[in-house]
Amino acid sequence: MVGLFWITPDAAYVGSPPAADGSCVRLTAHGLEAVGPDGSRSWAWEGLRSAVIEDVPRQGPSGRLSGILESLLSSVSGGEEPPGMTLRLQTEYGVEELRVYSAAAGGYDAEEDALSQELLARFVTGTANPRTLEAWGSDHGSEGTPKAHVRQDLLRAWAEI
């Protein structure tokens, strides 16, 4: 996981990787692909005016450790699904809202959220390319989640901020 993106050796996703039913939103060089139990839909980057992730859960003041403990307690007690976020797409035809799930136990750091939003905006404008995430995933996606400062550095580099 880097910011609001889950990156594997094979793909990059907004939020979490595919759920048990296959639901996910995948980033591609051409646009966004939403997959669900009822099929899939896609949006080309050129057809989007904006893409913003809303309802991003924030890390609490006690940080990531308390979030991990909360996540463990939730899973032991039968749990509930991870916190949901909304991917809001502004298209030439109006607004589309997609549900994606948080992949960060305990929420996201404000800096990573802001950097991720900037990178997503740059995908829409064509000034950054999701292939960069795919290439990193191919080389490093099986290594697990990098430390916070590394994630922020990656997001800055990918967005050329």
C-alpha positions as a Python dict, from the first residue, in 0.01 Angstrom:
ca = {
    (1, 'M'): (0, 0, 0),
    (2, 'V'): (126, 344, -94),
    (3, 'G'): (-106, 627, 2),
    (4, 'L'): (-463, 562, -109),
    (5, 'F'): (-344, 301, -359),
    (6, 'W'): (-293, -73, -321),
    (7, 'I'): (-18, -185, -555),
    (8, 'T'): (53, -549, -637),
    (9, 'P'): (302, -701, -882),
    (10, 'D'): (15, -719, -1133),
    (11, 'A'): (-206, -411, -1080),
    (12, 'A'): (-275, -89, -891),
    (13, 'Y'): (-606, -19, -717),
    (14, 'V'): (-780, 274, -554),
    (15, 'G'): (-824, 180, -187),
    (16, 'S'): (-805, -189, -115),
    (17, 'P'): (-730, -482, -344),
    (18, 'P'): (-1027, -677, -482),
    (19, 'A'): (-1280, -784, -219),
    (20, 'A'): (-1397, -1143, -181),
    (21, 'D'): (-1663, -1082, -448),
    (22, 'G'): (-1403, -931, -684),
    (23, 'S'): (-1518, -571, -632),
    (24, 'C'): (-1244, -314, -686),
    (25, 'V'): (-1142, -4, -876),
    (26, 'R'): (-831, -61, -1082),
    (27, 'L'): (-601, 208, -1220),
    (28, 'T'): (-485, 148, -1577),
    (29, 'A'): (-285, 350, -1826),
    (30, 'H'): (-613, 419, -2006),
    (31, 'G'): (-834, 507, -1709),
    (32, 'L'): (-1028, 360, -1420),
    (33, 'E'): (-1200, 22, -1424),
    (34, 'A'): (-1464, -59, -1162),
    (35, 'V'): (-1533, -429, -1122),
    (36, 'G'): (-1822, -566, -923),
    (37, 'P'): (-2045, -871, -895),
    (38, 'D'): (-2274, -724, -1162),
    (39, 'G'): (-1999, -657, -1417),
    (40, 'S'): (-1753, -384, -1488),
    (41, 'R'): (-1747, -24, -1605),
    (42, 'S'): (-1460, 192, -1717),
    (43, 'W'): (-1377, 558, -1765),
    (44, 'A'): (-1095, 686, -1986),
    (45, 'W'): (-870, 949, -1829),
    (46, 'E'): (-952, 1180, -2122),
    (47, 'G'): (-1324, 1157, -2039),
    (48, 'L'): (-1280, 1259, -1676),
    (49, 'R'): (-1284, 1616, -1552),
    (50, 'S'): (-1185, 1516, -1199),
    (51, 'A'): (-1144, 1220, -966),
    (52, 'V'): (-1143, 1268, -589),
    (53, 'I'): (-1149, 1019, -304),
    (54, 'E'): (-1386, 1136, -31),
    (55, 'D'): (-1457, 1008, 321),
    (56, 'V'): (-1093, 906, 368),
    (57, 'P'): (-1051, 772, 722),
    (58, 'R'): (-782, 961, 913),
    (59, 'Q'): (-529, 825, 1155),
    (60, 'G'): (-627, 907, 1510),
    (61, 'P'): (-406, 1110, 1740),
    (62, 'S'): (-258, 790, 1883),
    (63, 'G'): (-153, 687, 1533),
    (64, 'R'): (-136, 365, 1343),
    (65, 'L'): (-87, 128, 1638),
    (66, 'S'): (-431, 196, 1783),
    (67, 'G'): (-584, 145, 1437),
    (68, 'I'): (-413, -189, 1399),
    (69, 'L'): (-538, -294, 1743),
    (70, 'E'): (-892, -184, 1652),
    (71, 'S'): (-869, -381, 1328),
    (72, 'L'): (-751, -693, 1513),
    (73, 'L'): (-1030, -664, 1770),
    (74, 'S'): (-1285, -619, 1494),
    (75, 'S'): (-1166, -928, 1307),
    (76, 'V'): (-1165, -1138, 1626),
    (77, 'S'): (-1518, -1032, 1713),
    (78, 'G'): (-1662, -1126, 1375),
    (79, 'G'): (-1560, -792, 1234),
    (80, 'E'): (-1711, -568, 986),
    (81, 'E'): (-1597, -460, 645),
    (82, 'P'): (-1319, -202, 623),
    (83, 'P'): (-1418, 165, 622),
    (84, 'G'): (-1568, 274, 294),
    (85, 'M'): (-1455, 568, 86),
    (86, 'T'): (-1620, 732, -213),
    (87, 'L'): (-1439, 776, -542),
    (88, 'R'): (-1618, 1074, -699),
    (89, 'L'): (-1572, 1104, -1074),
    (90, 'Q'): (-1676, 1414, -1264),
    (91, 'T'): (-1741, 1311, -1624),
    (92, 'E'): (-1870, 1501, -1922),
    (93, 'Y'): (-2211, 1346, -1844),
    (94, 'G'): (-2222, 1422, -1472),
    (95, 'V'): (-2104, 1274, -1145),
    (96, 'E'): (-2035, 905, -1083),
    (97, 'E'): (-1972, 774, -732),
    (98, 'L'): (-1795, 446, -666),
    (99, 'R'): (-1751, 273, -332),
    (100, 'V'): (-1396, 169, -249),
    (101, 'Y'): (-1260, 36, 77),
    (102, 'S'): (-977, 161, 291),
    (103, 'A'): (-670, -58, 300),
    (104, 'A'): (-511, 125, 595),
    (105, 'A'): (-575, -14, 940),
    (106, 'G'): (-640, 292, 1153),
    (107, 'G'): (-676, 535, 865),
    (108, 'Y'): (-448, 740, 648),
    (109, 'D'): (-197, 1010, 733),
    (110, 'A'): (-309, 1355, 609),
    (111, 'E'): (9, 1402, 404),
    (112, 'E'): (-32, 1069, 223),
    (113, 'D'): (-396, 1150, 153),
    (114, 'A'): (-306, 1489, 3),
    (115, 'L'): (-22, 1344, -206),
    (116, 'S'): (-246, 1061, -329),
    (117, 'Q'): (-521, 1305, -426),
    (118, 'E'): (-266, 1515, -617),
    (119, 'L'): (-137, 1208, -800),
    (120, 'L'): (-491, 1101, -891),
    (121, 'A'): (-561, 1453, -1022),
    (122, 'R'): (-247, 1432, -1234),
    (123, 'F'): (-364, 1101, -1383),
    (124, 'V'): (-681, 1282, -1492),
    (125, 'T'): (-490, 1573, -1649),
    (126, 'G'): (-242, 1340, -1815),
    (127, 'T'): (61, 1484, -1634),
    (128, 'A'): (129, 1153, -1454),
    (129, 'N'): (78, 794, -1565),
    (130, 'P'): (-46, 494, -1361),
    (131, 'R'): (212, 281, -1543),
    (132, 'T'): (460, 425, -1293),
    (133, 'L'): (271, 253, -1009),
    (134, 'E'): (246, -67, -1212),
    (135, 'A'): (622, -64, -1274),
    (136, 'W'): (694, -10, -904),
    (137, 'G'): (449, -290, -819),
    (138, 'S'): (621, -524, -1061),
    (139, 'D'): (955, -460, -889),
    (140, 'H'): (844, -410, -526),
    (141, 'G'): (475, -506, -491),
    (142, 'S'): (544, -833, -312),
    (143, 'E'): (766, -668, -49),
    (144, 'G'): (480, -534, 160),
    (145, 'T'): (395, -180, 261),
    (146, 'P'): (691, 59, 275),
    (147, 'K'): (749, 284, 577),
    (148, 'A'): (557, 615, 587),
    (149, 'H'): (844, 840, 476),
    (150, 'V'): (917, 606, 182),
    (151, 'R'): (550, 605, 78),
    (152, 'Q'): (542, 986, 83),
    (153, 'D'): (865, 1007, -118),
    (154, 'L'): (723, 765, -375),
    (155, 'L'): (400, 965, -410),
    (156, 'R'): (597, 1289, -455),
    (157, 'A'): (821, 1131, -718),
    (158, 'W'): (531, 975, -907),
    (159, 'A'): (348, 1307, -918),
    (160, 'E'): (674, 1495, -978),
    (161, 'I'): (586, 1733, -695),
}
